[in-house]
Amino acid sequence: MSADGAARPEDAARLDESRMAVAAAAAHERWGTTRPNPTVGAAVFDATGELIAVGVTEPPGGRHAEVVALDAAGDRAAGGTIVVTLEPCNHTGRTGPCTARIIAAGLARVVFAAHDPNPLASGGAERLAAAGLEVRGGVGLTPDAAIPGAAGVLAGPLGPWLFRQQHGRPRVTWKYAASMDGRSAAADRTSQWITGPAARAHTLERRSRYDAIVVGSGTVAADDPSLTARDTDGERLEHQPLRCAMGESEVQPGARIRGDGDGLFAHLRTRDPVAAIRSLDERLGRPTEEVLLEGGPRLAGAFLRAGLVDRVEAYIAPVFLGAGSSALGDAGVGTIDDARRFTIEYVEVVGTDLFAELVPAETLPGSQGKYLPGSGAHPPAE
């Protein structure tokens, strides 16, 4: 507080960041369940600052996060603050504009993280400000070490949606498990299991975030993966990704990746990463936001050479193998100057293993990051 009893600007800003962490955490729990709509979180605080309601976007056709939260808050929202991970929409689609509902609720302040890049839905901040509300944007986009749980909105489910809006293609994450010396299998080709049970459970649950999981047809033949998303008890989660085998080799009728006739298997008969990614929108029947590469080494190398690895999830076991298969095949690196360098964004110990998330340190050579030609999406206006 300042000498006159008023809250210092830095204190008010920190409070908004803390409140944004509440909205972001709510959205995190529904990751992957609202597509093609963005997974947005909202939190409503009354005029005294008490948290009174939290909302998350419902599946397509349902309510937006702001409306879910305001329905729960009722009359107590008047004079309060709503905190939202995405700028409130200002258009009528399947539902009405969230800006109208916010104004009608009598709120005093609106705090949001990301501006909406969609020209059809944007303009919410301006409309709210014109109606007399205090509006603050750009809050909580990135992590704040001083706020527990504030991982940053871009690290949550809004990240891949914004990536798709900006780049016209899905965000691609390469996930691998390896020994400390970078081996994914021993000299005799055995690989089950390099990492411990906690790490395996961790990755099975995270699969539900993705629209599609891609493995090479060679990995299908060697490991017979199911690629299903499961909870910590081993039960199938409600949202399951499209399971994709990439390559020209046939996938046997009894392969577990084919599933039980649920319609979530696709054979991408190409060795070209660009062609494979381009085909996913048609197979899913909607824009693809997030794709997971799970193996093997040659597939990962091909995607890195194509500039189509936007994130890395690495599970590193405290074990040394000394020989055996490398976790990564030819990535087009002939000299140290061509090394594919990444920045560590997050690190956690999961059971006995190390889990790290990485992003490219700079634009990769030959990157398809800005816009994927022929994807059917339009590049953003300059």
Secondary structure, DSSP 8 states (H G I E B T S, - for coil): --TTS---HHHHHHHHHHHHHHHHHHHHTTTTSSTTS---EEEEE-TTS-EEEEEE--STTS--HHHHHHHHHGGGGTT-EEEEEE----S-SSS--HHHHHHHTT-SEEEEEE----TTT--HHHHHHHTT-EEE-S-SSS--TTSTT---GGGTTHHHHHHHHHHSS-EEEEEEEE-TTSBSS-TTS--TTSS-HHHHHHHHHHGGG-SEEEEEHHHHHHH------B-TTS-B-S---EEEEESSS---TT-GGGTTS-S-EEEE--S-HHHHHHHHHHHHTS---EEEEEE-HHHHHHHHHTT---EEEEEE-S---SSS-BS----S--SGGG---EEEEEEEEETTEEEEEEEESS--TT---S--TTSS------
